[in-house]
Structures are given as C-alpha cells and as structure tokens.
Amino acid sequence: MGLGDLVQKAVYLGVGLASYAGEKAGEKLTELRSQVQKLADEMVERGEMTAEEARRFVDDMVNKAAQPSDPESSSSPSAEPRQIEILDDEEPTQQSSQPGVNDVDEMRRQVLELQEELRRLKDE
C-alpha cells in the first residue's frame, strides 16, 4: 500500500464522516422541527398564541438550533435582554366605581364552575 492510497483512503474517510454528520444533523433538525411544531400547535389550540406567532416560533427555534453555537457570545454579560411586546386585543370595558372588584368576583365564579366540572368529571 503506497502513500497515495493511504492519503486517498484518509480523504474518503473524512468525506464519509462529514456526510454522515450532515445526515445526522439533518435528522435531528427534522425531529426538532416536529417536536416544536407539536408544541406550537398545542399552544395555538389553547389560544396562547396565534397561528402566525406559532409559525414564527417554529422558524426561530429551528434557525437557532441550526446555527453553530458560540459559547463566548451566548454567555456575554453585555448582551441586552430580549424585548417582549405585549399586545392587548381586548377593548377596555366600562368599570364600576371600584375597578377590579367585578373582575375578582367573575374569576371566583369561574373557579367554582371549574371545580364543579372537575368533580363531575371525576365522578363519571
């Protein structure tokens, strides 16, 4: 076996390893996308996010996973916190003279209804 054969086999081994690593990374990204999509679908179903937000969430998570990790940049103390925008879709309603009292009473009523429903479901 000559030096040329040894170099050729080393190159083939390197190419094979790179190809295998690429396939495994692709499989993991596909699996991650599937799991994140399931999570996003559940959140949309519960009304915790819109379909558009879910799509962006899935894309962001997959893109972050696909990016090579850089431990120095992720642990940088100078990095600013991510800003979160809270949107209120509900229109303000007319409040009584004591704001919040009606809300508390309504929440208590809902909790009691949910407790009754839970008892009923346990009995079935």
N, C-alpha and C positions, 0 to 999 in steps of 0.2 A: 504494500500500500504506500503510495507516494504522498508527498506533501500536498500536492494539488488535490488528491482525493480527500485528504483529511480536511482541507480548507472548504472544499465543496460540501462535504457532509456537515461541517460546522455551520455553514451558511444555510443549508436546508433545515438543520435543526432550529436555528434562530427564526427562520421564516415560519416553520411549523409551530413553534411556540407562540410567536406573535399572532398567528392566525387563530390558534386555539384560545389565547387570551381574549382576542377580539370577539370570538363567538360566545365565550362565557360572559363577557361584559354585556353583549347584546341580549343574551338570555336574561341576565339579571335586570337590565333596564326594562325589558318587556314584562318581567314579573313585577317589578316595582310599579310600573305604569298601571298594571292590572289591579294591584292592591290599592294604590292611591285613587284609582277611578272608582273602585267599590266604596271607599271611604267617602269620596266626594258625592257619589250617588246617594248614599245614606244621609249625608248632611242636607242635600237638596230635598230629599224625601221628607225630612223632618222640618224643613223650612228654615234651616240655619244659614243657608246661602242660596244664591240664585244659580241658574244653570251656567250663566256667563262667568260668575265667580268660580264655580266648580271647574270649568274648563281652564281658566287661568291658573287655578290652584294646581291642577294636574300638570299642566305645562311647566309651571315654575318648579315643582318638585322634581320632575324628570330632568329638566335642564340643570338644576343644582346637582343632581346625582351624576349627570354626565360630565360635569366639569371636574377637571383634576383638582384634588384637594391641595391646598397650600396652607400648612399649619401656621405659618407666620402671619398670614393675612387674616385668618379667621380668629385668632386669639389676640389681635391687636386691640389694646385698650383705648386707642384713639378713635376706633370705629364708632360712629354715631348710632344710636338705637333706631330701629326701623320705625317709621311713622305709620300709624294706623288711622285710617279715616273712618269715622262712624257716621253713617247716614241714617237719618230718621225719616222713614217713609210715611209715618202716620201724621195726620194733621192734628194740631193741638185742639183739644176739645174744651168746651166751657166748663170751668171748675167751680166747685162750691166755694163758700167763703173760707173754708179750711181746706187748702189744697192737700191732696194725698189721702184724706180720710176715706173718700169713696173708693179710691184705689185699694186701700188696705182691706176694706170690707169686701170688695169684689174678689180679691185674692183669697181671703179666708173662705168665702163661699165656694170658690173653685177648688180649694184644697179639700174641703169637706165633701164635695161632689166626687172628687177623685178617690178619696178614701172609701167612700161608699161603693164606688165602682170596683175598686180593688177587692173589697170584702166580697162583693157579689161574684167576681171572677174566681176568687179562691174557693167559694162555696160550690161552684159549678164543676 
